[in-house]
């Protein structure tokens, strides 16, 4: 008996494009317009633009508009897969877990559980990334690193996705310093830049408490009975690739290969982040401008 397979990602995306194109034939067109003095925003109707053959160029248009994110994911994802191919990830994850487990001999750490502490710190880190500088789609490149980490700790790939992707989006939702959502929106609305910081920080804390509580409870249930996970069969790939830290250690063919690949990948990543300005100065990352959010309104 053949099992039903989930539709391919490209089929899902193309179906959504077709639905949106069909909606342009009966959904009235409109746009938001700001007044000349910038104090009010009004909505007005505009002629609809029914889409037909444009659905075939939607992929190319999307790739063109989001090229920086796509290139970032490809480069970082490729770097991680190189590390995985040389078994650098496997060696690093096993050493990390072994050292973390050794800390459980301390009384209070043993009662709390190092796994819970590790997962909490990872979620808080990526949630902070989403809240401060708007990390969102970029987390996709890190999922391939944290899924084997979660499986090695006795959990499943859903837990690994929650540690990185879900945590960053929770931080994005409760952002308190995100320049893309808070800064731009407040500037358009004519509000003091980054005003209401305290309220948003409280919201961010509450959202993270809910996230951490949910993920830790789910992870504890999966660790007691891994077969409860809907990803149990699919995670067999990672269970074979990166064995649990208390299991038999696999033999690394070349102990220098993980370190060499790590140095090469790190060099490549740094090379892509260097930006040369016309005055021959070198800076890391994108250009920044001062934002007077600390100054009184």
C-alpha positions as CSV (number, residue, x, y, z in Angstrom):
1,X,0.0,0.0,0.0
2,X,1.5,3.3,-1.0
3,X,1.7,6.0,1.6
4,X,0.6,9.5,0.8
5,X,3.5,11.8,0.3
6,X,3.5,15.5,1.2
7,X,3.6,17.7,-1.9
8,X,6.9,19.0,-3.0
9,X,7.9,22.5,-1.8
10,X,7.9,23.9,-5.3
11,X,4.4,22.6,-5.9
12,X,3.1,24.3,-2.8
13,X,4.8,27.6,-3.7
14,X,3.5,27.5,-7.3
15,X,0.0,26.7,-6.0
16,X,0.1,29.8,-3.8
17,X,1.2,31.9,-6.7
18,X,-1.7,30.6,-8.8
19,X,-4.2,31.4,-6.0
20,X,-2.8,34.9,-5.7
21,X,-2.9,35.5,-9.4
22,X,-6.5,34.3,-9.6
23,X,-7.4,36.7,-6.7
24,X,-6.2,39.7,-8.8
25,X,-9.2,39.2,-11.1
26,X,-11.8,39.8,-8.4
27,X,-10.1,41.5,-5.5
28,X,-10.3,45.3,-5.8
29,X,-6.9,47.0,-6.1
30,X,-5.8,49.6,-3.6
31,X,-2.8,51.3,-2.0
32,X,-1.9,53.3,1.1
33,X,-0.9,56.9,0.5
34,X,0.8,59.3,2.9
35,X,-0.3,62.9,3.0
36,X,2.1,65.7,2.0
37,X,2.9,66.7,5.6
38,X,3.4,63.0,6.5
39,X,0.9,63.1,9.4
40,X,-1.8,60.8,7.9
41,X,-2.0,57.7,5.8
42,X,-5.1,57.0,3.7
43,X,-6.3,54.1,1.6
44,X,-7.4,54.6,-2.0
45,X,-8.6,52.3,-4.7
46,X,-6.5,51.8,-7.8
47,X,-7.2,49.9,-11.0
48,X,-6.7,46.2,-10.7
49,X,-3.9,44.5,-12.6
50,X,-5.1,40.9,-13.4
51,X,-2.2,38.5,-13.6
52,X,-1.8,35.8,-16.2
53,X,1.6,34.9,-17.7
54,X,3.3,36.9,-14.8
55,X,3.0,33.7,-12.7
56,X,5.9,32.2,-14.7
57,X,8.2,35.1,-13.9
58,X,7.3,35.2,-10.2
59,X,10.1,32.9,-9.2
60,X,12.7,34.9,-11.0
61,X,11.3,38.2,-9.6
62,X,11.3,36.8,-6.1
63,X,14.9,35.5,-6.4
64,X,16.0,38.9,-7.7
65,X,14.4,40.9,-4.9
66,X,15.6,38.5,-2.1
67,X,19.0,37.7,-3.6
68,X,21.0,38.8,-0.5
69,X,19.1,36.4,1.8
70,X,19.3,33.5,-0.8
71,X,23.0,34.0,-1.2
72,X,23.5,34.1,2.5
73,X,21.6,30.9,3.0
74,X,23.5,29.1,0.2
75,X,26.9,30.1,1.4
76,X,26.3,29.4,5.1
77,X,24.4,26.2,4.4
78,X,27.2,25.0,2.0
79,X,29.8,25.8,4.7
80,X,27.9,23.7,7.2
81,X,27.5,20.8,4.8
82,X,31.3,20.8,4.1
83,X,31.8,20.6,7.9
84,X,29.3,17.8,8.0
85,X,31.0,15.9,5.2
86,X,34.4,16.0,7.0
87,X,32.6,14.8,10.2
88,X,33.6,18.1,11.9
89,X,30.0,18.6,13.1
90,X,29.9,15.1,14.5
91,X,33.1,15.5,16.4
92,X,32.3,18.9,17.7
93,X,28.8,18.0,18.8
94,X,30.0,14.9,20.7
95,X,32.8,16.8,22.5
96,X,30.4,19.6,23.4
97,X,27.8,17.2,24.9
98,X,30.5,15.2,26.8
99,X,31.8,18.4,28.4
100,X,28.3,19.6,29.2
101,X,27.4,16.3,30.7
102,X,30.5,16.4,33.0
103,X,29.1,19.6,34.6
104,X,26.0,17.7,35.8
105,X,28.2,16.4,38.7
106,X,27.6,19.8,40.3
107,X,24.6,19.5,42.6
108,X,22.2,22.3,41.3
109,X,23.2,21.8,37.7
110,X,22.4,18.1,38.0
111,X,18.9,18.9,39.4
112,X,18.1,21.3,36.7
113,X,19.7,19.3,33.9
114,X,22.4,20.5,31.6
115,X,20.3,19.7,28.5
116,X,17.6,22.1,29.8
117,X,20.2,24.8,30.4
118,X,21.8,24.4,27.0
119,X,18.4,24.5,25.1
120,X,17.3,27.5,27.1
121,X,20.5,29.5,26.4
122,X,20.3,28.6,22.7
123,X,16.7,29.8,22.4
124,X,17.4,33.0,24.3
125,X,20.4,33.7,22.0
126,X,18.5,33.4,18.8
127,X,15.4,35.1,20.2
128,X,17.7,38.0,21.1
129,X,19.0,38.0,17.5
130,X,15.5,38.3,16.2
131,X,14.6,41.0,18.7
132,X,17.6,43.2,18.2
133,X,18.6,43.0,14.5
134,X,15.7,41.1,13.0
135,X,17.2,37.7,12.3
136,X,14.5,35.7,10.6
137,X,15.0,33.8,7.3
138,X,18.8,33.7,8.0
139,X,18.2,31.0,10.7
140,X,17.4,28.5,8.0
141,X,21.2,28.1,7.5
142,X,21.6,27.2,11.2
143,X,18.9,24.6,11.3
144,X,21.1,22.0,9.7
145,X,23.6,22.5,12.6
146,X,21.1,22.3,15.5
147,X,18.9,19.4,14.3
148,X,21.7,16.9,14.7
149,X,22.6,18.5,18.0
150,X,19.0,18.0,19.3
151,X,18.9,14.4,18.0
152,X,22.2,13.7,19.6
153,X,20.8,14.9,22.9
154,X,17.9,12.4,22.6
155,X,15.3,14.7,21.2
156,X,13.9,15.1,17.6
157,X,14.3,17.5,14.7
158,X,11.2,19.4,15.7
159,X,13.1,20.4,18.9
160,X,16.1,21.4,16.8
161,X,13.9,23.7,14.7
162,X,12.4,25.2,17.8
163,X,15.8,26.0,19.2
164,X,16.7,28.2,16.3
165,X,14.0,29.0,13.8
166,X,11.0,29.3,16.2
167,X,13.1,31.1,18.8
168,X,14.2,33.7,16.3
169,X,10.7,34.3,15.2
170,X,9.4,34.6,18.7
171,X,12.1,37.2,19.3
172,X,11.1,38.9,16.0
173,X,7.5,39.0,17.2
174,X,8.4,40.6,20.5
175,X,11.2,42.8,19.1
176,X,12.3,45.8,21.1
177,X,15.2,47.1,19.0
178,X,14.5,45.7,15.6
179,X,15.4,48.4,13.1
180,X,13.3,46.8,10.3
181,X,10.0,46.6,12.2
182,X,10.2,49.0,15.1
183,X,12.5,51.7,13.7
184,X,11.0,52.0,10.2
185,X,7.4,51.7,11.5
186,X,7.8,54.3,14.2
187,X,9.5,56.7,11.8
188,X,6.7,56.3,9.3
189,X,4.1,56.8,12.1
190,X,5.9,59.9,13.3
191,X,6.6,58.5,16.8
192,X,9.8,59.0,18.8
193,X,12.4,56.4,17.6
194,X,12.3,53.2,19.7
195,X,9.8,54.7,22.1
196,X,8.0,52.2,24.4
197,X,11.1,50.1,24.8
198,X,10.2,48.9,28.3
199,X,6.8,47.7,27.3
200,X,8.2,45.7,24.3
201,X,11.0,44.2,26.4
202,X,8.4,42.9,28.9
203,X,6.4,41.4,26.0
204,X,9.6,39.8,24.7
205,X,10.3,38.2,28.1
206,X,6.7,36.9,28.4
207,X,6.9,35.4,24.9
208,X,10.2,33.7,25.7
209,X,8.9,32.2,29.0
210,X,6.0,30.7,27.0
211,X,8.4,29.4,24.3
212,X,10.9,27.9,26.7
213,X,8.2,26.2,28.8
214,X,6.6,24.7,25.8
215,X,9.8,23.4,24.2
216,X,11.3,22.0,27.4
217,X,8.0,20.1,28.2
218,X,7.8,18.8,24.6
219,X,11.5,17.8,24.6
220,X,11.1,16.0,27.9
221,X,8.2,14.0,26.6
222,X,10.1,13.0,23.4
223,X,13.2,12.0,25.3
224,X,11.2,9.6,27.5
225,X,9.6,8.1,24.4
226,X,11.2,9.1,21.1
227,X,8.5,7.2,19.1
228,X,6.0,9.8,20.1
229,X,7.6,12.2,17.7
230,X,6.1,12.5,14.2
231,X,9.6,12.8,12.9
232,X,10.9,9.6,14.5
233,X,11.4,7.7,11.2
234,X,12.8,10.7,9.4
235,X,15.3,11.4,12.2
236,X,16.8,8.0,11.7
237,X,19.3,9.6,9.3
238,X,20.7,11.9,12.0
239,X,20.6,9.1,14.7
240,X,22.9,7.1,12.4
241,X,25.0,10.1,11.4
242,X,25.6,11.5,14.9
243,X,25.3,8.9,17.6
244,X,24.3,9.7,21.1
245,X,27.2,10.8,23.4
246,X,26.7,7.8,25.7
247,X,26.9,5.4,22.8
248,X,29.9,4.0,21.0
249,X,32.1,6.7,19.6
250,X,32.7,6.4,15.9
251,X,36.2,6.5,14.5
252,X,37.2,9.7,12.8
253,X,39.4,8.9,9.8
254,X,41.5,12.0,10.0
255,X,41.6,14.1,13.2
256,X,43.0,17.1,11.3
257,X,40.2,17.2,8.8
258,X,37.5,18.7,11.1
259,X,39.9,21.5,12.2
260,X,41.1,22.2,8.7
261,X,37.6,22.4,7.3
262,X,36.5,24.6,10.1
263,X,39.3,27.1,9.5
264,X,38.6,27.1,5.7
265,X,34.9,27.6,6.2
266,X,35.5,30.4,8.8
267,X,37.9,32.1,6.4
268,X,35.4,31.9,3.5
269,X,32.6,33.3,5.7
270,X,34.8,36.2,6.9
271,X,35.8,37.0,3.4
272,X,32.2,37.4,2.3
273,X,31.5,39.7,5.2
274,X,34.3,42.1,4.5
275,X,33.2,45.3,2.7
276,X,35.7,47.7,1.1
277,X,34.7,51.4,1.2
278,X,36.0,54.0,-1.4
279,X,38.4,55.5,1.1
280,X,40.2,52.1,1.4
281,X,38.9,51.4,4.9
282,X,37.6,47.9,5.7
283,X,34.6,47.2,7.8
284,X,32.7,44.1,8.7
285,X,29.1,43.7,7.9
286,X,26.7,46.1,6.2
287,X,27.0,49.9,6.5
288,X,25.5,51.3,9.6
289,X,24.2,54.7,10.6
290,X,23.8,56.2,14.0
291,X,20.3,55.9,15.5
292,X,19.6,58.4,18.3
293,X,17.3,56.0,20.2
294,X,19.1,56.7,23.5
295,X,18.5,60.4,23.2
296,X,15.4,62.0,24.8
297,X,12.5,62.6,22.5
